């Protein structure tokens, strides 16, 4: 392992993972890739080593990064398929997926048995942040482990150390609570204004200059007005995160009524066939509930 260019194994080349891999390559890191759907590695075939299995990807790597869909997939890839068991002593495993804090702590303990470090480092910023290397990275782990991998994080975005292992995942849950609830608020506000006869685009523009202004209103409010729900962050992933928020709240003896309500709305959105729309597509569920389209004063037929 050299100080500037440790060998990275990257597992999970999806919507987020692919641009992250591109930024690591641009920063000069040698990379080994593995993905459950092997064809997603093909765009990088001339620049990386492609592994046949998680174990094959991991065993030579100085730093291992997983960017997978949920905790069950991380558990399967890194435990059932032998990823953690293949870590070499002195390596650092970074899980950039969004998983339960308890799972992060268990995986850290398994990595420690191999003589390896562990950092849970979920991200915010979506596919745009991944492409532009401006992700907000929330890192949980020992100060020493986080500092060792900070140059890698700097190739991907901005790292904020949050606390011990699991703390990064707690920060991501806090992020997703705010994101999900705010998407719901923006949906309701724009539909309210439009149904009363106001131009929702003008309302959004006016609100951007006041206390209601937010990144969600700026980006997702525009998505709602444009009806552009191609997935940057799919609704099913937002629902998964809200389930984790509520599970963590229960384990801490907390009641989070706003998170519960938004969870229920995403659950209905997905039950109505919209699991792969962008999470800003929560507007579709609100429209379905009210029989009205944003930007139209005419009723629409309830399904």
N, C-alpha and C positions, 0 to 999 in steps of 0.2 A: 504494500500500500504506500503510495506516495502522498505527500501532504496535499498536493493540488488535484491529483487525478486518481482517487481510489476507484476500483472496479465496482460498478453498480449493477445489481440484478434488479430488474423492474418487472413486477408481475401485475398484469392488469392493463391492457392497452385498449381502453375504451374511449368514450367521449372526452373524459378528463385525462386519462393516461397518455393517449397518443401525443397531444401537444406538450405535455410535461416531458415525455421522452425526447421530443424534438429540442426542447430547451436545454436538456442535459447534454445532448449531443453537441449542440451549438456552443456549450460551455467547455467542451473538450473532454467530457467523461467517457471512458470506455464502458459500454453497456451490454448486458445480456438480457434478452427479453423472453418472457413466457406469457402466454395468454391461453385461456380455455378454448377460445376460438382462434386457432393458429393463424388463420388468414389475416387477422388484424395486425399481425407482425410484419406482413409482406411489404408495406411501404418503406420499412427500415432495413430490408434484407441485405442491402449492400453496405450498411453502416454499423451493424450490430452482430452479436452472436445470438442465434435463436436456439433456445433450449427445448428439450423434449418433455421435460417434467419440472415441477417446482423444485424438486431435489437437485436436478441437474443444473437449474439456474442458480441456485443458492450456494452450492458448496464451495465455489471458488471466489465468491463475492466478498468485498470488504464492507459494502453497504447494501442492504436489501431493502427495497421499497415495494410495498403492496398498495395498489389503488384499485380495490375491488368493491363490488356493489353493496355488500352488507356483511354483518358479522358471521352469518352462517357460511358464506362463501370463504371468508378469511379463515375460519376454523377448518373448513374442508381442505383448502389449499395448503395452509401452513401447519396444520396438525395431522389431519387424516392422510394427506399426501406427502407428509414428511418434510415440509419446508423448514420448520424451526429445528427439527432434529438434524438437518444438514448444515446449519449455521456453523461456521468455523469460529474457533476461539478468537476473540478480539474484534469480531465483526459487530456492526450495529444494525439492528432490524428496525426500520421505520414503517409503521403502519399509517398510511395517509388516507385510508378508508374511514368511513364513519361507522363506528361500532360501539357497543355498550362499554361504558367505563370498566365494568367488572371483567369483561373479556380482555380488554387491554391489560389489566393487571395480571390476569392469568397467563397471557402470552408473554408478558415481561418476565414472569417467574420461570416459564419454560425456556426462554432465551438465556436467562441467567444460568440455568443448569448446563447450557452449552458453552458457557464462558463468554457470552455475547451480550451487548447492550441492547436497550430497547427504548424507542421514543414513539409515543402515539402523537401523530401530527396531522389531524384532519384539516381540511382547507375550506375556505369560503372564497367566492369570486366566480364560480361557474366556469363554463368553457371559455368565455372571453378572458377571464383572469388567467386560465391555464395557457391560452394562446399567447397572451401578452406578458407572461411571467410576472404577473402582479397579484398572485394568490396571497390571501391572508392565511398564514400557517400558524396554527395554535398547537404549541409543542408541550407535551407532558413527558417528564423524565428527569433523570439526574442532570444537574448543571453540566457535568463533564460530558455526558453523552450528547446533550443538545449542542454544546460548543463544538464537539468533534464533527458533527454533520451540518453545522451552520452554513459552510460554503455551498453545500448541496442545496439547502433551502434558498440561499441567495440567488441561485440560478432559476428558481421557480417562483419567487415572490418575496414576501416579507414575513419573517419568523418572529413570533412573540412567545417567549417562554411563559407558561401558565402556572406550572407547579409540578408536583410529582406525577408519576405514571397514572394515567386516567384523567388528569386535569385537562389535557387537550381535548379529550372527548366531551368533558363537561362543558367546556367553552363552546364547542361545536353545537351541542344541544341548546345552549343559550342562544347562539346565533340562529339556529333553525326555528326556535320558538318565536323570535322576533320576526324572522322572514315570513313564516307561515301566517302569523297573526296579522302582520302588516299587509300582506297580499290580500287577506280577507277584508281588511279595512279599506284598502284602495278600491277593491271591487265594489264594495257597498257604496262608498262615497261617489264613485263615478256613475254607477247605475242610478243612484238617488238623483244626482244632478241631471242626468240625461232624461230620466223619466219625467222630470218636471219641466223639461223644455230647454235646458241649458246645453251648450255645446261642450261635450266632455273634454275635447282637446283644449278648449280655452280654459275650462275649469282646472285641468291639470297644470296648464301653464301658470295660472294665477296662484295655485297652491304651492308651486315650486318655490315661490319667493317668500313664503311664510313658515310658521312653525310646523306645518304639515309636510313640508318638503322632506324628501328622503330619497335614497338610492332606489328603493322599491317603486316609489311614485314616478321617479324619473324614467327608469328602464322598463319596469313591468307595467306601469300605467300606460306607457307608449305601446307596449305589446298588446294590451287590452284594446286600445283604440284602433290599432292596426289589425287586430284579430290575428296576430302572428303567434301561434302557440307551438311552433316547432321547438322540440325540446332542447333547452340548454341544461336544465335540471328537471327531469321527468317528475310528474305528479306522484308516481308510485314511490319514488325515492323520498319526496317530502313526507308522504304518509308514513313511510318506514321510520323517518327521523322523529315524527310526532309520536309514534308508538314508543320509541325509545325514551323520549322526553317524559311521557306519562308513566312508563315503567320506572324510570329513575325517580320521579316525583313520589310514586307510591312507596318505593324503597326508603325514601327519606321522610315519609309521613306527611307529604305535602299534597294539597289540592290545587290544581291549576285549571280553573274553569275556562279561561280563554283558549288555552292549548287544547283542552278537551273538545270545545266546540269546533275549533278549526279542524282538529283530527276527524271529527264526525263528518264535516263538510267534504274533506278530501276523500274520506271513505265512500261517500255517496258519489262523488265525481268519478271515482275509479269503478264503482259498481255500475255506473252508466256508460262504461266503455271508453273512458278517457285516461287510461293508466299511463300512456306514453306522451300525452301533451305536456308542454312546459308547466311548471307549477303555477305560473301566472294564469293558467287556464282554469283556475278555481272560479273565475268569472263565469265560466260555462255552467257550473253548478248553480250559481246564484241566479243566472238567467233562467235556467230550467225551473228553479223553485218559484220564480216570480212570473214566468210566462212573458218576459220582456227582454228585448235585446238592447245592449248598450248602444246608444246613438240612434235609437229608434223609439218613437212614442207608440208604435203599434204593438199590439200583443202578438205573441207567437204561440203556436199551439203547443200545449204541454204534451210531453211524451208519455 
